[in-house]
Amino acid sequence: VIGKVSAGHYETVTASEAVLRGGAYFSPTMGEIGEVMAAMTRAIDEANAADEFLSDNPARLEFLHHDDSTRQSPQIPLAVALSNALKERGESGDVIPGPFACDCRHLVNQGGIPSVIFGPGTIAQAHKPDEHIEIEEYLACIEHLIAFVGSWCNETRDRSFEDAAKEALPA
């Protein structure tokens, strides 16, 4: 994702340099972060060597920030239970490993704590200028989480969001 482009110093002068800044996100199946960075560097080096202009004006790749993806099986009990709870509520329940980095990696990769990322909206919408979540999706997610927590904790009653809220809030 290219999020920032900078070039030149004045509108009517040809830029002598351009800087593109962005982020590259990858699936854990592509390897460790060091392997992915090395492959990206090799691809830039190969492109520079294969092109006459780039041979004289090589593109450079710098890594300013990098993180591993979360490395765990999508079949951990927590993910399976959440998937089943969603399916019981008429949702797809698909467990999809995400090609992005988030703080979940610290729990899993360093702490060995099984974790999932679940919430309303879509990750493709995250951190964009118009980032938003529809209220209906937000409320549905709350109901899904109430059902999941109840099933995960062996709760037998099926309660709606409204029922749970009434019990949780003071009268």
mmCIF file of the C-alpha atoms, coordinates in Angstrom:
data_MODEL
# 
_entry.id   MODEL 
# 
loop_
_atom_site.group_PDB 
_atom_site.id 
_atom_site.type_symbol 
_atom_site.label_atom_id 
_atom_site.label_alt_id 
_atom_site.label_comp_id 
_atom_site.label_asym_id 
_atom_site.label_entity_id 
_atom_site.label_seq_id 
_atom_site.pdbx_PDB_ins_code 
_atom_site.Cartn_x 
_atom_site.Cartn_y 
_atom_site.Cartn_z 
_atom_site.occupancy 
_atom_site.B_iso_or_equiv 
_atom_site.pdbx_formal_charge 
_atom_site.auth_seq_id 
_atom_site.auth_comp_id 
_atom_site.auth_asym_id 
_atom_site.auth_atom_id 
_atom_site.pdbx_PDB_model_num 
ATOM 1   C CA . VAL A 1 1   ? 0.000   0.000   0.000   1.00 0.00 ? 1   VAL A CA 1 
ATOM 2   C CA . ILE A 1 2   ? 1.562   3.303   -1.067  1.00 0.00 ? 2   ILE A CA 1 
ATOM 3   C CA . GLY A 1 3   ? 0.322   5.955   1.334   1.00 0.00 ? 3   GLY A CA 1 
ATOM 4   C CA . LYS A 1 4   ? 2.658   8.874   0.629   1.00 0.00 ? 4   LYS A CA 1 
ATOM 5   C CA . VAL A 1 5   ? 4.447   10.127  -2.503  1.00 0.00 ? 5   VAL A CA 1 
ATOM 6   C CA . SER A 1 6   ? 6.968   12.989  -2.408  1.00 0.00 ? 6   SER A CA 1 
ATOM 7   C CA . ALA A 1 7   ? 9.033   14.366  -5.300  1.00 0.00 ? 7   ALA A CA 1 
ATOM 8   C CA . GLY A 1 8   ? 10.765  17.548  -6.355  1.00 0.00 ? 8   GLY A CA 1 
ATOM 9   C CA . HIS A 1 9   ? 10.860  20.973  -4.797  1.00 0.00 ? 9   HIS A CA 1 
ATOM 10  C CA . TYR A 1 10  ? 8.803   23.081  -7.236  1.00 0.00 ? 10  TYR A CA 1 
ATOM 11  C CA . GLU A 1 11  ? 5.890   22.458  -9.597  1.00 0.00 ? 11  GLU A CA 1 
ATOM 12  C CA . THR A 1 12  ? 7.664   23.458  -12.846 1.00 0.00 ? 12  THR A CA 1 
ATOM 13  C CA . VAL A 1 13  ? 10.984  21.717  -12.177 1.00 0.00 ? 13  VAL A CA 1 
ATOM 14  C CA . THR A 1 14  ? 11.519  18.058  -13.012 1.00 0.00 ? 14  THR A CA 1 
ATOM 15  C CA . ALA A 1 15  ? 12.063  16.115  -9.820  1.00 0.00 ? 15  ALA A CA 1 
ATOM 16  C CA . SER A 1 16  ? 15.473  14.540  -9.415  1.00 0.00 ? 16  SER A CA 1 
ATOM 17  C CA . GLU A 1 17  ? 14.172  12.074  -6.867  1.00 0.00 ? 17  GLU A CA 1 
ATOM 18  C CA . ALA A 1 18  ? 10.875  10.548  -5.804  1.00 0.00 ? 18  ALA A CA 1 
ATOM 19  C CA . VAL A 1 19  ? 10.099  8.886   -2.499  1.00 0.00 ? 19  VAL A CA 1 
ATOM 20  C CA . LEU A 1 20  ? 7.229   6.455   -2.153  1.00 0.00 ? 20  LEU A CA 1 
ATOM 21  C CA . ARG A 1 21  ? 6.297   5.412   1.374   1.00 0.00 ? 21  ARG A CA 1 
ATOM 22  C CA . GLY A 1 22  ? 3.944   2.640   2.226   1.00 0.00 ? 22  GLY A CA 1 
ATOM 23  C CA . GLY A 1 23  ? 3.432   -0.646  3.926   1.00 0.00 ? 23  GLY A CA 1 
ATOM 24  C CA . ALA A 1 24  ? 3.648   -4.229  2.754   1.00 0.00 ? 24  ALA A CA 1 
ATOM 25  C CA . TYR A 1 25  ? 1.537   -6.803  4.533   1.00 0.00 ? 25  TYR A CA 1 
ATOM 26  C CA . PHE A 1 26  ? 1.939   -10.515 4.056   1.00 0.00 ? 26  PHE A CA 1 
ATOM 27  C CA . SER A 1 27  ? 0.514   -13.817 5.095   1.00 0.00 ? 27  SER A CA 1 
ATOM 28  C CA . PRO A 1 28  ? 2.458   -15.867 7.645   1.00 0.00 ? 28  PRO A CA 1 
ATOM 29  C CA . THR A 1 29  ? 2.636   -18.590 4.978   1.00 0.00 ? 29  THR A CA 1 
ATOM 30  C CA . MET A 1 30  ? 5.159   -16.399 3.099   1.00 0.00 ? 30  MET A CA 1 
ATOM 31  C CA . GLY A 1 31  ? 7.739   -16.907 5.849   1.00 0.00 ? 31  GLY A CA 1 
ATOM 32  C CA . GLU A 1 32  ? 9.402   -14.949 8.615   1.00 0.00 ? 32  GLU A CA 1 
ATOM 33  C CA . ILE A 1 33  ? 9.709   -11.180 8.257   1.00 0.00 ? 33  ILE A CA 1 
ATOM 34  C CA . GLY A 1 34  ? 13.447  -11.421 7.499   1.00 0.00 ? 34  GLY A CA 1 
ATOM 35  C CA . GLU A 1 35  ? 12.793  -13.845 4.641   1.00 0.00 ? 35  GLU A CA 1 
ATOM 36  C CA . VAL A 1 36  ? 10.079  -11.616 3.178   1.00 0.00 ? 36  VAL A CA 1 
ATOM 37  C CA . MET A 1 37  ? 12.280  -8.517  3.438   1.00 0.00 ? 37  MET A CA 1 
ATOM 38  C CA . ALA A 1 38  ? 15.164  -10.352 1.733   1.00 0.00 ? 38  ALA A CA 1 
ATOM 39  C CA . ALA A 1 39  ? 12.867  -11.490 -1.104  1.00 0.00 ? 39  ALA A CA 1 
ATOM 40  C CA . MET A 1 40  ? 11.606  -7.927  -1.619  1.00 0.00 ? 40  MET A CA 1 
ATOM 41  C CA . THR A 1 41  ? 15.179  -6.594  -1.663  1.00 0.00 ? 41  THR A CA 1 
ATOM 42  C CA . ARG A 1 42  ? 16.205  -9.256  -4.216  1.00 0.00 ? 42  ARG A CA 1 
ATOM 43  C CA . ALA A 1 43  ? 13.244  -8.303  -6.441  1.00 0.00 ? 43  ALA A CA 1 
ATOM 44  C CA . ILE A 1 44  ? 14.310  -4.619  -6.409  1.00 0.00 ? 44  ILE A CA 1 
ATOM 45  C CA . ASP A 1 45  ? 17.944  -5.562  -7.110  1.00 0.00 ? 45  ASP A CA 1 
ATOM 46  C CA . GLU A 1 46  ? 16.867  -7.791  -10.022 1.00 0.00 ? 46  GLU A CA 1 
ATOM 47  C CA . ALA A 1 47  ? 14.673  -5.031  -11.476 1.00 0.00 ? 47  ALA A CA 1 
ATOM 48  C CA . ASN A 1 48  ? 17.565  -2.555  -11.205 1.00 0.00 ? 48  ASN A CA 1 
ATOM 49  C CA . ALA A 1 49  ? 19.937  -4.960  -12.966 1.00 0.00 ? 49  ALA A CA 1 
ATOM 50  C CA . ALA A 1 50  ? 17.465  -5.791  -15.761 1.00 0.00 ? 50  ALA A CA 1 
ATOM 51  C CA . ASP A 1 51  ? 16.599  -2.193  -16.705 1.00 0.00 ? 51  ASP A CA 1 
ATOM 52  C CA . GLU A 1 52  ? 19.004  0.283   -18.342 1.00 0.00 ? 52  GLU A CA 1 
ATOM 53  C CA . PHE A 1 53  ? 17.501  3.346   -16.650 1.00 0.00 ? 53  PHE A CA 1 
ATOM 54  C CA . LEU A 1 54  ? 17.322  1.649   -13.256 1.00 0.00 ? 54  LEU A CA 1 
ATOM 55  C CA . SER A 1 55  ? 20.914  0.427   -13.627 1.00 0.00 ? 55  SER A CA 1 
ATOM 56  C CA . ASP A 1 56  ? 22.013  4.078   -13.783 1.00 0.00 ? 56  ASP A CA 1 
ATOM 57  C CA . ASN A 1 57  ? 19.374  5.297   -11.302 1.00 0.00 ? 57  ASN A CA 1 
ATOM 58  C CA . PRO A 1 58  ? 18.739  2.357   -8.997  1.00 0.00 ? 58  PRO A CA 1 
ATOM 59  C CA . ALA A 1 59  ? 15.604  2.124   -6.941  1.00 0.00 ? 59  ALA A CA 1 
ATOM 60  C CA . ARG A 1 60  ? 16.266  1.697   -3.227  1.00 0.00 ? 60  ARG A CA 1 
ATOM 61  C CA . LEU A 1 61  ? 14.184  -0.134  -0.693  1.00 0.00 ? 61  LEU A CA 1 
ATOM 62  C CA . GLU A 1 62  ? 14.419  0.797   2.972   1.00 0.00 ? 62  GLU A CA 1 
ATOM 63  C CA . PHE A 1 63  ? 12.556  -0.841  5.813   1.00 0.00 ? 63  PHE A CA 1 
ATOM 64  C CA . LEU A 1 64  ? 11.607  1.705   8.444   1.00 0.00 ? 64  LEU A CA 1 
ATOM 65  C CA . HIS A 1 65  ? 9.112   -0.401  10.363  1.00 0.00 ? 65  HIS A CA 1 
ATOM 66  C CA . HIS A 1 66  ? 8.419   -4.090  10.142  1.00 0.00 ? 66  HIS A CA 1 
ATOM 67  C CA . ASP A 1 67  ? 6.537   -6.715  12.083  1.00 0.00 ? 67  ASP A CA 1 
ATOM 68  C CA . ASP A 1 68  ? 5.953   -10.407 11.841  1.00 0.00 ? 68  ASP A CA 1 
ATOM 69  C CA . SER A 1 69  ? 2.486   -11.687 11.191  1.00 0.00 ? 69  SER A CA 1 
ATOM 70  C CA . THR A 1 70  ? 0.813   -13.773 13.876  1.00 0.00 ? 70  THR A CA 1 
ATOM 71  C CA . ARG A 1 71  ? 1.945   -17.387 13.650  1.00 0.00 ? 71  ARG A CA 1 
ATOM 72  C CA . GLN A 1 72  ? -0.599  -19.909 14.907  1.00 0.00 ? 72  GLN A CA 1 
ATOM 73  C CA . SER A 1 73  ? -2.907  -22.566 13.527  1.00 0.00 ? 73  SER A CA 1 
ATOM 74  C CA . PRO A 1 74  ? -6.318  -21.302 12.423  1.00 0.00 ? 74  PRO A CA 1 
ATOM 75  C CA . GLN A 1 75  ? -7.711  -24.412 14.152  1.00 0.00 ? 75  GLN A CA 1 
ATOM 76  C CA . ILE A 1 76  ? -6.931  -23.356 17.725  1.00 0.00 ? 76  ILE A CA 1 
ATOM 77  C CA . PRO A 1 77  ? -9.872  -24.121 20.064  1.00 0.00 ? 77  PRO A CA 1 
ATOM 78  C CA . LEU A 1 78  ? -10.680 -20.425 20.520  1.00 0.00 ? 78  LEU A CA 1 
ATOM 79  C CA . ALA A 1 79  ? -11.001 -19.856 16.757  1.00 0.00 ? 79  ALA A CA 1 
ATOM 80  C CA . VAL A 1 80  ? -13.024 -23.044 16.269  1.00 0.00 ? 80  VAL A CA 1 
ATOM 81  C CA . ALA A 1 81  ? -15.410 -22.118 19.109  1.00 0.00 ? 81  ALA A CA 1 
ATOM 82  C CA . LEU A 1 82  ? -15.905 -18.587 17.771  1.00 0.00 ? 82  LEU A CA 1 
ATOM 83  C CA . SER A 1 83  ? -16.447 -19.978 14.280  1.00 0.00 ? 83  SER A CA 1 
ATOM 84  C CA . ASN A 1 84  ? -19.057 -22.428 15.569  1.00 0.00 ? 84  ASN A CA 1 
ATOM 85  C CA . ALA A 1 85  ? -20.839 -19.702 17.554  1.00 0.00 ? 85  ALA A CA 1 
ATOM 86  C CA . LEU A 1 86  ? -21.023 -17.538 14.433  1.00 0.00 ? 86  LEU A CA 1 
ATOM 87  C CA . LYS A 1 87  ? -22.308 -20.425 12.303  1.00 0.00 ? 87  LYS A CA 1 
ATOM 88  C CA . GLU A 1 88  ? -25.020 -21.115 14.889  1.00 0.00 ? 88  GLU A CA 1 
ATOM 89  C CA . ARG A 1 89  ? -26.093 -17.487 14.466  1.00 0.00 ? 89  ARG A CA 1 
ATOM 90  C CA . GLY A 1 90  ? -26.297 -17.766 10.666  1.00 0.00 ? 90  GLY A CA 1 
ATOM 91  C CA . GLU A 1 91  ? -22.918 -16.194 9.854   1.00 0.00 ? 91  GLU A CA 1 
ATOM 92  C CA . SER A 1 92  ? -20.209 -17.810 7.715   1.00 0.00 ? 92  SER A CA 1 
ATOM 93  C CA . GLY A 1 93  ? -17.824 -18.484 10.592  1.00 0.00 ? 93  GLY A CA 1 
ATOM 94  C CA . ASP A 1 94  ? -14.866 -18.701 8.214   1.00 0.00 ? 94  ASP A CA 1 
ATOM 95  C CA . VAL A 1 95  ? -11.499 -18.517 9.966   1.00 0.00 ? 95  VAL A CA 1 
ATOM 96  C CA . ILE A 1 96  ? -9.269  -16.422 7.720   1.00 0.00 ? 96  ILE A CA 1 
ATOM 97  C CA . PRO A 1 97  ? -5.607  -15.800 8.588   1.00 0.00 ? 97  PRO A CA 1 
ATOM 98  C CA . GLY A 1 98  ? -4.996  -12.126 7.839   1.00 0.00 ? 98  GLY A CA 1 
ATOM 99  C CA . PRO A 1 99  ? -2.075  -10.742 5.838   1.00 0.00 ? 99  PRO A CA 1 
ATOM 100 C CA . PHE A 1 100 ? -1.475  -7.838  8.206   1.00 0.00 ? 100 PHE A CA 1 
ATOM 101 C CA . ALA A 1 101 ? 0.368   -7.109  11.406  1.00 0.00 ? 101 ALA A CA 1 
ATOM 102 C CA . CYS A 1 102 ? -1.337  -6.127  14.630  1.00 0.00 ? 102 CYS A CA 1 
ATOM 103 C CA . ASP A 1 103 ? -0.625  -6.332  18.336  1.00 0.00 ? 103 ASP A CA 1 
ATOM 104 C CA . CYS A 1 104 ? -2.144  -9.823  18.478  1.00 0.00 ? 104 CYS A CA 1 
ATOM 105 C CA . ARG A 1 105 ? 1.269   -11.056 17.297  1.00 0.00 ? 105 ARG A CA 1 
ATOM 106 C CA . HIS A 1 106 ? 2.780   -10.154 20.678  1.00 0.00 ? 106 HIS A CA 1 
ATOM 107 C CA . LEU A 1 107 ? 0.292   -12.342 22.552  1.00 0.00 ? 107 LEU A CA 1 
ATOM 108 C CA . VAL A 1 108 ? 0.802   -15.267 20.179  1.00 0.00 ? 108 VAL A CA 1 
ATOM 109 C CA . ASN A 1 109 ? 4.407   -15.052 18.984  1.00 0.00 ? 109 ASN A CA 1 
ATOM 110 C CA . GLN A 1 110 ? 6.092   -13.911 22.195  1.00 0.00 ? 110 GLN A CA 1 
ATOM 111 C CA . GLY A 1 111 ? 3.556   -14.877 24.858  1.00 0.00 ? 111 GLY A CA 1 
ATOM 112 C CA . GLY A 1 112 ? 2.285   -18.160 23.443  1.00 0.00 ? 112 GLY A CA 1 
ATOM 113 C CA . ILE A 1 113 ? -1.292  -17.017 24.172  1.00 0.00 ? 113 ILE A CA 1 
ATOM 114 C CA . PRO A 1 114 ? -3.805  -18.244 21.563  1.00 0.00 ? 114 PRO A CA 1 
ATOM 115 C CA . SER A 1 115 ? -5.687  -15.238 20.201  1.00 0.00 ? 115 SER A CA 1 
ATOM 116 C CA . VAL A 1 116 ? -8.144  -14.206 17.518  1.00 0.00 ? 116 VAL A CA 1 
ATOM 117 C CA . ILE A 1 117 ? -9.016  -10.905 15.902  1.00 0.00 ? 117 ILE A CA 1 
ATOM 118 C CA . PHE A 1 118 ? -12.754 -10.443 15.605  1.00 0.00 ? 118 PHE A CA 1 
ATOM 119 C CA . GLY A 1 119 ? -14.938 -7.414  15.269  1.00 0.00 ? 119 GLY A CA 1 
ATOM 120 C CA . PRO A 1 120 ? -17.342 -5.480  13.110  1.00 0.00 ? 120 PRO A CA 1 
ATOM 121 C CA . GLY A 1 121 ? -16.453 -3.971  9.768   1.00 0.00 ? 121 GLY A CA 1 
ATOM 122 C CA . THR A 1 122 ? -13.653 -5.013  7.480   1.00 0.00 ? 122 THR A CA 1 
ATOM 123 C CA . ILE A 1 123 ? -9.905  -4.751  7.975   1.00 0.00 ? 123 ILE A CA 1 
ATOM 124 C CA . ALA A 1 124 ? -9.691  -3.244  4.472   1.00 0.00 ? 124 ALA A CA 1 
ATOM 125 C CA . GLN A 1 125 ? -11.484 -0.174  5.872   1.00 0.00 ? 125 GLN A CA 1 
ATOM 126 C CA . ALA A 1 126 ? -9.116  0.248   8.823   1.00 0.00 ? 126 ALA A CA 1 
ATOM 127 C CA . HIS A 1 127 ? -6.911  3.342   9.074   1.00 0.00 ? 127 HIS A CA 1 
ATOM 128 C CA . LYS A 1 128 ? -8.415  5.004   6.003   1.00 0.00 ? 128 LYS A CA 1 
ATOM 129 C CA . PRO A 1 129 ? -9.502  8.658   5.993   1.00 0.00 ? 129 PRO A CA 1 
ATOM 130 C CA . ASP A 1 130 ? -13.157 7.597   5.995   1.00 0.00 ? 130 ASP A CA 1 
ATOM 131 C CA . GLU A 1 131 ? -12.779 4.675   8.410   1.00 0.00 ? 131 GLU A CA 1 
ATOM 132 C CA . HIS A 1 132 ? -16.173 3.789   9.812   1.00 0.00 ? 132 HIS A CA 1 
ATOM 133 C CA . ILE A 1 133 ? -18.357 0.926   11.030  1.00 0.00 ? 133 ILE A CA 1 
ATOM 134 C CA . GLU A 1 134 ? -22.072 0.710   10.381  1.00 0.00 ? 134 GLU A CA 1 
ATOM 135 C CA . ILE A 1 135 ? -24.093 0.809   13.623  1.00 0.00 ? 135 ILE A CA 1 
ATOM 136 C CA . GLU A 1 136 ? -25.985 -2.349  12.605  1.00 0.00 ? 136 GLU A CA 1 
ATOM 137 C CA . GLU A 1 137 ? -22.690 -4.242  12.177  1.00 0.00 ? 137 GLU A CA 1 
ATOM 138 C CA . TYR A 1 138 ? -21.466 -2.943  15.525  1.00 0.00 ? 138 TYR A CA 1 
ATOM 139 C CA . LEU A 1 139 ? -24.605 -4.069  17.367  1.00 0.00 ? 139 LEU A CA 1 
ATOM 140 C CA . ALA A 1 140 ? -24.623 -7.442  15.576  1.00 0.00 ? 140 ALA A CA 1 
ATOM 141 C CA . CYS A 1 141 ? -21.001 -7.961  16.626  1.00 0.00 ? 141 CYS A CA 1 
ATOM 142 C CA . ILE A 1 142 ? -21.919 -7.284  20.257  1.00 0.00 ? 142 ILE A CA 1 
ATOM 143 C CA . GLU A 1 143 ? -24.666 -9.904  20.053  1.00 0.00 ? 143 GLU A CA 1 
ATOM 144 C CA . HIS A 1 144 ? -22.261 -12.392 18.432  1.00 0.00 ? 144 HIS A CA 1 
ATOM 145 C CA . LEU A 1 145 ? -19.734 -11.814 21.218  1.00 0.00 ? 145 LEU A CA 1 
ATOM 146 C CA . ILE A 1 146 ? -22.376 -12.251 23.923  1.00 0.00 ? 146 ILE A CA 1 
ATOM 147 C CA . ALA A 1 147 ? -23.400 -15.580 22.353  1.00 0.00 ? 147 ALA A CA 1 
ATOM 148 C CA . PHE A 1 148 ? -19.771 -16.651 21.965  1.00 0.00 ? 148 PHE A CA 1 
ATOM 149 C CA . VAL A 1 149 ? -18.749 -15.769 25.524  1.00 0.00 ? 149 VAL A CA 1 
ATOM 150 C CA . GLY A 1 150 ? -21.790 -17.621 26.837  1.00 0.00 ? 150 GLY A CA 1 
ATOM 151 C CA . SER A 1 151 ? -20.944 -20.748 24.844  1.00 0.00 ? 151 SER A CA 1 
ATOM 152 C CA . TRP A 1 152 ? -17.210 -20.514 25.632  1.00 0.00 ? 152 TRP A CA 1 
ATOM 153 C CA . CYS A 1 153 ? -18.009 -20.236 29.348  1.00 0.00 ? 153 CYS A CA 1 
ATOM 154 C CA . ASN A 1 154 ? -20.613 -23.037 29.164  1.00 0.00 ? 154 ASN A CA 1 
ATOM 155 C CA . GLU A 1 155 ? -23.613 -20.692 29.510  1.00 0.00 ? 155 GLU A CA 1 
ATOM 156 C CA . THR A 1 156 ? -26.732 -22.573 28.431  1.00 0.00 ? 156 THR A CA 1 
ATOM 157 C CA . ARG A 1 157 ? -29.210 -19.712 28.076  1.00 0.00 ? 157 ARG A CA 1 
ATOM 158 C CA . ASP A 1 158 ? -29.569 -17.948 24.727  1.00 0.00 ? 158 ASP A CA 1 
ATOM 159 C CA . ARG A 1 159 ? -29.704 -14.256 25.543  1.00 0.00 ? 159 ARG A CA 1 
ATOM 160 C CA . SER A 1 160 ? -30.073 -11.303 23.236  1.00 0.00 ? 160 SER A CA 1 
ATOM 161 C CA . PHE A 1 161 ? -28.027 -8.138  23.489  1.00 0.00 ? 161 PHE A CA 1 
ATOM 162 C CA . GLU A 1 162 ? -30.961 -6.369  25.101  1.00 0.00 ? 162 GLU A CA 1 
ATOM 163 C CA . ASP A 1 163 ? -31.382 -9.099  27.750  1.00 0.00 ? 163 ASP A CA 1 
ATOM 164 C CA . ALA A 1 164 ? -27.673 -9.077  28.595  1.00 0.00 ? 164 ALA A CA 1 
ATOM 165 C CA . ALA A 1 165 ? -27.593 -5.278  28.727  1.00 0.00 ? 165 ALA A CA 1 
ATOM 166 C CA . LYS A 1 166 ? -30.585 -5.191  31.079  1.00 0.00 ? 166 LYS A CA 1 
ATOM 167 C CA . GLU A 1 167 ? -28.847 -7.623  33.420  1.00 0.00 ? 167 GLU A CA 1 
ATOM 168 C CA . ALA A 1 168 ? -25.509 -5.784  33.259  1.00 0.00 ? 168 ALA A CA 1 
ATOM 169 C CA . LEU A 1 169 ? -26.753 -2.226  33.683  1.00 0.00 ? 169 LEU A CA 1 
ATOM 170 C CA . PRO A 1 170 ? -28.075 -0.826  36.964  1.00 0.00 ? 170 PRO A CA 1 
ATOM 171 C CA . ALA A 1 171 ? -31.853 -0.342  37.078  1.00 0.00 ? 171 ALA A CA 1 
# 
